[in-house]
Amino acid sequence: MNVSSSPRSSSDLQGFNDERSRFKETLPQKSGSPWLMLFPKDGGCVLYDPKEGKKIHRNLRDFPGSRILANSGNWLLLLDSGSNLVIIHVLSEKTIPLPSLESTGSKTSKIKRVGDRVFEREFDDGCIFRELSSDVVRGLLWVDESGTEYVVVWLFDLDPHPYISFCKKGDTQYTDIPLYYPDDHWLDGLSYMDITEGGKPFTMLSYHYWDSSLAVTTSGEVLLVDSNPCQRSCFHVYKYNPDVEDPYYASNTVLEVDSLGGEALLLDLGFTVPANDTLGIEPDSIYFTRHYRPCECSPRDLDICVFNLVTKTIKRFPGLNDMNLMDARWFLPGN
């Protein structure tokens, strides 16, 4: 999602810092070496251990034709062939049903299904966003280690559709988050957003927002990661520059970093983990699968690799080239 913002008060910034601290406390303490979830074009899922070369095949037989939107540990967020969202555990195949896309708590609009894969959003003033296809639905997922608490975020990634929606465990409908304000200041850039108090985003400026991602370190620091599909051996990592006097109008609000402090970044999951030579978790390395994932550009540009930010070296997995993959994601099994 691409966002920018207008100024916020010091109390807003303190609210962001408090929320970041709370989020840090929820970060799972992962263990084990990184594995890959591989999704062949002919269906199913293959769990691959690069360290041992082991593969485990999962059929996902109840969800043929599904599209993978996100993963959190062993959990997947799927959009099935009927345009319904569902959470599934890739090992046990336990499922968690979610509200339909039409179930929103908005007081100013409603979503209607007008075809097998087509929706429209109608506003109280008569304005209608038409042809909202499920093909442009994007999503994010967080599931806690016990598998009992979860948060799902989704949107129609179609400019200028003005909402993203989320739900948590126990919700029977989604809550809308508006992406514009009464002054017609549209969100257009990459930012933090504290949704707990309804404030505006806190800007973290990126020049390459079409292929940028946010991640959080084990210490709670937010990182901005740029990948370059035209120069596939090049990644850049930035952190917020606290010395910028006015971040809302500055041309650059970040500082580039040349290491991850000895940690490893699983970019698909959005957080770092401590490196561990025994487990094969490489320090200062970015575990990467796909360019253009933030905006879901087509075609799906897979580039499964591990990039070392210090040595600028890259490791790929040519043994996967013959699998005719549609998508892939790094994860940590057992969590």
C-alpha positions in Angstrom: 0.0 0.0 0.0 1.3 3.4 -0.9 0.8 6.3 1.5 1.9 9.8 2.4 0.5 12.2 5.0 0.0 15.7 6.4 1.5 16.8 9.8 0.6 15.2 13.1 0.9 16.4 16.6 3.4 15.3 19.2 0.7 13.4 21.0 0.1 11.5 17.7 3.8 10.6 17.4 3.8 9.4 21.1 0.8 7.3 20.2 2.8 5.7 17.4 5.7 5.0 19.7 3.5 3.4 22.3 1.8 1.3 19.6 5.2 0.2 18.3 6.2 -0.9 21.7 3.0 -2.9 22.1 3.6 -4.5 18.7 7.2 -5.4 19.7 5.9 -7.4 22.6 3.7 -9.5 20.3 6.5 -10.4 17.9 6.8 -14.2 18.1 10.1 -15.7 19.2 10.7 -18.0 16.2 13.0 -21.0 16.1 14.1 -23.4 13.4 15.6 -22.8 10.0 13.6 -21.0 7.3 11.6 -23.1 4.9 9.8 -22.2 1.7 6.1 -22.6 0.9 6.0 -23.3 -2.9 2.9 -23.0 -4.9 3.0 -24.7 -8.3 0.6 -23.5 -11.0 -1.1 -26.9 -11.1 -2.3 -26.5 -7.5 -1.4 -27.6 -4.0 1.5 -26.5 -1.8 5.0 -27.9 -1.4 6.9 -27.2 1.8 10.7 -27.1 1.1 13.6 -27.2 3.5 16.6 -25.7 1.7 19.0 -26.9 4.4 18.1 -30.6 4.1 16.6 -30.5 0.6 13.4 -32.1 1.9 10.0 -31.6 0.3 6.5 -32.1 1.8 3.5 -32.0 -0.5 0.2 -30.6 0.7 -2.9 -30.9 -1.4 -5.1 -28.1 0.0 -7.8 -30.2 -1.5 -10.7 -28.3 -0.1 -9.6 -25.1 -1.8 -8.9 -25.7 -5.5 -8.3 -22.5 -7.5 -7.4 -20.5 -4.4 -5.0 -17.6 -4.4 -2.5 -17.1 -1.6 -2.7 -13.5 -0.2 -0.5 -13.8 2.8 1.1 -16.1 5.4 1.8 -15.8 9.1 4.0 -18.7 10.3 2.3 -21.9 9.2 -1.0 -20.1 8.5 -2.1 -19.0 5.0 -4.7 -16.4 4.0 -6.5 -17.7 1.0 -9.0 -16.2 -1.4 -11.0 -19.2 -2.7 -12.6 -19.7 -6.1 -15.8 -18.3 -4.7 -14.1 -15.0 -3.7 -14.3 -15.9 0.0 -11.4 -15.3 2.5 -10.3 -18.2 4.7 -7.3 -18.9 7.0 -5.8 -22.4 6.8 -3.0 -24.1 8.7 -0.7 -25.5 6.0 0.3 -28.6 8.1 -2.9 -29.6 9.9 -5.2 -28.0 7.2 -7.3 -26.6 10.1 -9.4 -23.7 8.7 -10.8 -20.5 10.2 -13.7 -19.0 8.2 -13.8 -15.3 7.8 -16.7 -12.8 7.1 -17.7 -12.4 3.5 -16.2 -9.5 1.6 -19.6 -7.8 1.6 -19.7 -7.8 5.4 -18.4 -4.3 6.4 -19.4 -2.1 9.2 -19.3 1.1 7.2 -22.0 3.8 7.9 -21.5 5.5 4.6 -21.2 2.7 2.0 -21.9 -0.9 1.3 -20.2 -3.6 -0.8 -22.4 -5.7 -3.1 -21.6 -8.8 -5.0 -22.7 -8.4 -8.6 -21.0 -11.4 -10.2 -19.0 -14.5 -9.5 -15.8 -12.5 -8.9 -17.1 -8.9 -9.2 -18.2 -6.4 -6.5 -19.2 -2.8 -6.3 -19.1 -0.3 -3.4 -22.1 2.1 -3.2 -22.0 5.2 -1.1 -24.9 7.0 0.5 -24.4 10.0 -1.8 -25.0 7.7 -4.8 -21.4 7.4 -5.9 -20.5 3.8 -7.0 -17.1 2.2 -7.5 -17.8 -0.5 -10.1 -16.0 -3.5 -11.4 -14.1 -4.3 -8.1 -12.7 -7.7 -9.1 -11.6 -10.3 -6.6 -8.5 -10.5 -8.9 -7.2 -7.2 -7.3 -7.9 -8.2 -3.7 -4.8 -8.0 -1.6 -4.4 -9.0 2.0 -2.2 -9.3 5.1 -2.4 -11.8 8.0 -1.2 -12.1 11.6 -1.8 -15.2 13.7 -0.4 -15.5 17.2 1.7 -18.5 18.2 -1.2 -20.3 19.9 -3.3 -20.0 16.7 -6.2 -18.5 18.6 -5.8 -14.8 17.9 -5.6 -13.3 14.4 -5.9 -10.1 12.4 -6.8 -10.0 8.7 -6.4 -6.9 6.5 -7.6 -6.7 2.9 -8.4 -4.2 0.2 -9.3 -3.9 -3.5 -6.0 -2.7 -4.8 -7.6 -0.5 -7.5 -7.0 3.3 -7.6 -8.8 5.3 -6.4 -10.8 2.8 -4.2 -10.7 4.6 -0.9 -10.7 1.9 1.8 -8.9 -1.0 3.4 -10.7 -3.3 5.8 -9.7 -5.4 8.7 -11.1 -7.9 11.2 -9.9 -9.7 14.3 -11.0 -12.9 16.0 -14.6 -12.7 17.1 -15.6 -10.1 14.5 -18.5 -10.9 12.3 -17.8 -8.0 9.9 -14.9 -5.9 8.7 -14.1 -2.4 9.9 -13.2 0.1 7.1 -10.2 2.3 7.3 -10.6 5.4 4.9 -7.6 6.2 2.8 -8.5 9.9 2.3 -9.6 12.8 4.5 -12.1 15.6 4.1 -9.5 17.9 2.6 -9.1 15.4 -0.3 -5.5 14.6 0.7 -5.1 11.2 -0.8 -2.7 8.7 0.7 0.2 8.3 -1.8 3.5 7.1 -0.4 4.7 4.6 2.3 3.9 5.3 5.9 3.2 3.9 9.3 -0.4 4.1 10.3 -1.6 3.8 13.9 -5.2 2.5 13.5 -5.9 2.4 17.3 -6.7 6.1 17.6 -7.9 7.0 14.1 -4.9 9.3 13.4 -3.3 10.1 10.1 -0.3 8.1 8.8 3.3 9.0 9.9 5.4 9.3 6.8 8.3 7.1 5.9 9.3 8.3 2.5 10.4 6.0 -0.3 11.3 6.9 -3.8 10.5 3.3 -5.0 7.2 2.7 -3.3 6.1 0.3 -6.1 8.6 -2.3 -4.8 9.1 -1.3 -1.2 8.2 -3.2 2.0 8.0 -2.5 5.7 9.6 -4.8 8.3 10.1 -4.7 12.1 13.3 -5.8 13.9 13.3 -7.8 17.1 14.0 -4.4 18.9 10.9 -2.9 17.4 12.6 -0.7 14.9 10.8 -0.2 11.5 12.8 -0.8 8.3 12.0 0.1 4.7 13.3 -2.4 2.2 13.7 -1.6 -1.5 14.2 -4.4 -4.1 15.0 -3.8 -7.7 13.6 -6.2 -10.3 15.8 -4.6 -13.0 18.9 -5.1 -11.0 18.2 -8.4 -9.2 21.4 -8.5 -7.1 20.5 -5.1 -5.4 18.6 -4.5 -2.2 18.6 -1.4 -0.1 17.5 -1.2 3.6 16.6 2.1 5.4 15.6 3.1 8.8 13.7 6.2 9.9 16.0 9.3 10.4 15.1 10.9 13.8 17.1 14.0 13.0 14.8 15.2 10.2 13.3 18.4 11.6 10.1 18.3 9.6 9.5 14.8 8.3 6.2 15.7 6.6 7.8 18.1 4.1 11.4 16.7 3.9 12.5 15.2 0.6 14.1 12.3 2.4 13.2 10.9 5.8 15.3 7.7 6.0 18.9 6.6 6.4 20.4 3.7 4.5 21.8 0.9 6.7 24.5 -1.6 5.6 23.7 -4.4 8.0 20.8 -5.9 10.0 22.8 -6.0 13.3 23.5 -9.7 12.8 19.8 -10.6 12.4 18.0 -12.1 9.4 15.0 -10.6 7.7 12.2 -12.8 6.4 10.6 -10.2 4.2 7.5 -12.2 3.4 6.7 -12.2 7.1 7.8 -8.6 7.8 10.2 -9.2 10.7 13.7 -10.1 11.6 14.9 -13.1 13.7 18.2 -13.7 15.4 20.8 -15.4 13.2 21.8 -18.9 14.1 24.6 -20.8 12.3 23.4 -24.2 13.7 19.9 -23.7 12.3 21.2 -22.2 9.1 19.7 -18.7 9.7 22.3 -16.4 8.0 23.2 -13.1 9.7 22.5 -9.8 7.9 20.6 -11.6 5.2 17.3 -10.9 3.5 15.2 -14.0 2.7 13.3 -12.9 -0.4 10.8 -14.5 -2.9 9.2 -12.0 -5.2 9.5 -8.5 -6.7 6.5 -6.2 -6.9 4.8 -8.1 -4.0 3.6 -4.9 -2.3 1.6 -3.9 -5.3 1.0 -7.3 -6.8 2.1 -6.3 -10.3 1.7 -8.8 -13.1 3.3 -11.1 -14.1 4.3 -12.6 -10.7 8.0 -12.0 -10.8 9.6 -14.7 -8.6 13.2 -14.4 -7.5 13.7 -16.8 -4.6 17.0 -15.9 -3.0 18.9 -15.0 0.2 20.8 -11.7 -0.1 23.6 -10.8 2.3 23.4 -7.1 3.0 27.0 -6.9 4.3 28.9 -8.8 1.5 26.3 -7.9 -1.2 26.3 -11.6 -2.3 23.2 -13.5 -3.3 22.3 -17.2 -3.1 19.6 -18.6 -5.3 17.9 -22.1 -5.6 18.2 -23.3 -9.2 16.8 -26.7 -8.2 13.3 -25.1 -8.0 13.3 -23.8 -11.6 11.6 -26.9 -13.0 8.6 -26.7 -10.6 6.6 -24.2 -12.7 5.8 -22.1 -9.6 3.1 -19.5 -9.3 4.3 -18.1 -6.0 6.5 -18.8 -3.0 6.9 -17.6 0.6 9.5 -18.0 3.3 8.2 -19.2 6.7 9.5 -20.7 10.0 7.9 -24.1 10.7 6.8 -25.0 14.1 5.3 -21.5 14.8 
